[in-house]
Amino acid sequence: MQIQNLHLAVLKGAFDKNPNLKVEISGHTDNVGDAGINLKLSQDRASAVKTYLVGKGIDGSKISTLGYGQTKAIDTNDTEEGKSKNRRIEFKILTF
């Protein structure tokens, strides 16, 4: 949990230092379970990060969210380690 909070603190700092910054937050899952449920879960993950940042004073209009579910795996889903890597949040800079 501390690493996650550190990453969010870095992102908040980037917003504070760069008033034109806009990002897309994307949520991802492994392939365990129903694809539709995973899609919703991934969107919920991205939305939770946005909610956190807005709660820290970031303008919500500078943050878009997308849930990709299990469609953009970065590792195998055949191992627990791979599944763990696929359950993630990514940040994409849209405007800097």
Backbone torsions as a table, in degrees:
resi	resn	phi	psi	omega
1	MET	NA	-34.2	-179.5
2	GLN	-64.6	-38.8	178.9
3	ILE	-64.1	-43.4	179.5
4	GLN	-60.6	-44.5	179.5
5	ASN	-64.6	-35.3	177.5
6	LEU	-63.2	-45.1	178.6
7	HIS	-62.0	-40.5	178.6
8	LEU	-68.3	-35.4	176.7
9	ALA	-65.9	-38.2	176.8
10	VAL	-64.3	-43.7	178.7
11	LEU	-63.6	-42.4	177.4
12	LYS	-61.2	-42.3	177.4
13	GLY	-60.9	-37.6	178.1
14	ALA	-64.5	-40.6	176.0
15	PHE	-63.7	-42.2	-179.1
16	ASP	-62.3	-37.4	-176.7
17	LYS	-86.7	-18.1	-174.8
18	ASN	-130.4	89.0	-174.0
19	PRO	-62.8	-18.4	179.1
20	ASN	-93.0	-0.6	-176.9
21	LEU	-62.9	131.5	170.9
22	LYS	-132.5	138.8	-177.7
23	VAL	-132.5	157.8	168.8
24	GLU	-109.6	128.8	175.9
25	ILE	-106.1	122.9	-179.9
26	SER	-116.6	138.7	177.5
27	GLY	-104.9	147.4	-177.2
28	HIS	-139.8	155.2	177.9
29	THR	-132.7	172.0	168.9
30	ASP	-83.0	-170.1	-176.5
31	ASN	-101.1	15.4	179.7
32	VAL	-79.0	127.8	177.2
33	GLY	94.0	-171.3	-176.4
34	ASP	-71.8	133.9	-178.2
35	ALA	-60.5	-38.3	179.4
36	GLY	-65.7	-41.1	177.6
37	ILE	-67.0	-40.2	177.9
38	ASN	-63.8	-36.4	177.6
39	LEU	-61.9	-45.7	178.3
40	LYS	-65.1	-42.3	178.7
41	LEU	-59.3	-43.0	-179.5
42	SER	-65.8	-38.5	176.4
43	GLN	-66.4	-40.4	178.1
44	ASP	-62.5	-38.9	177.4
45	ARG	-61.8	-47.8	-179.9
46	ALA	-63.3	-42.1	179.7
47	SER	-64.6	-35.6	178.7
48	ALA	-63.9	-38.7	177.7
49	VAL	-66.1	-43.3	177.5
50	LYS	-59.8	-46.1	179.2
51	THR	-58.0	-42.6	178.0
52	TYR	-59.7	-49.2	-177.5
53	LEU	-66.0	-40.6	176.8
54	VAL	-62.2	-38.4	176.9
55	GLY	-64.1	-22.3	177.5
56	LYS	-93.0	7.3	174.4
57	GLY	100.6	5.6	178.8
58	ILE	-81.3	137.8	178.7
59	ASP	-66.9	118.4	-177.6
60	GLY	-60.3	-23.7	179.5
61	SER	-70.5	-10.8	179.0
62	LYS	-92.5	2.3	-175.8
63	ILE	-129.2	121.1	171.6
64	SER	-108.3	153.5	-178.9
65	THR	-128.2	146.3	176.1
66	LEU	-141.9	143.6	172.7
67	GLY	-111.8	127.0	-179.4
68	TYR	-106.6	-4.5	-178.4
69	GLY	59.0	-133.0	-176.4
70	GLN	-97.8	11.9	-170.1
71	THR	-81.2	-13.2	-176.7
72	LYS	-127.7	59.2	179.7
73	ALA	-64.1	142.2	176.1
74	ILE	-107.6	-4.8	-179.9
75	ASP	-151.2	174.4	179.3
76	THR	-66.7	149.8	171.6
77	ASN	-100.1	12.8	-178.6
78	ASP	-88.4	-9.8	178.0
79	THR	-128.6	157.7	177.8
80	GLU	-63.8	-37.7	178.7
81	GLU	-63.3	-43.9	178.6
82	GLY	-63.9	-43.9	178.0
83	LYS	-60.2	-41.2	179.8
84	SER	-60.2	-40.4	179.0
85	LYS	-68.2	-30.5	-179.3
86	ASN	-76.8	-21.3	176.3
87	ARG	-87.1	97.2	-170.7
88	ARG	-154.8	170.5	171.3
89	ILE	-119.7	139.1	175.3
90	GLU	-124.3	150.7	177.6
91	PHE	-117.4	130.3	178.2
92	LYS	-121.4	125.4	178.6
93	ILE	-77.0	124.8	178.9
94	LEU	-97.8	-41.4	179.5
95	THR	-141.6	136.8	-178.5
96	PHE	-127.4	NA	NA
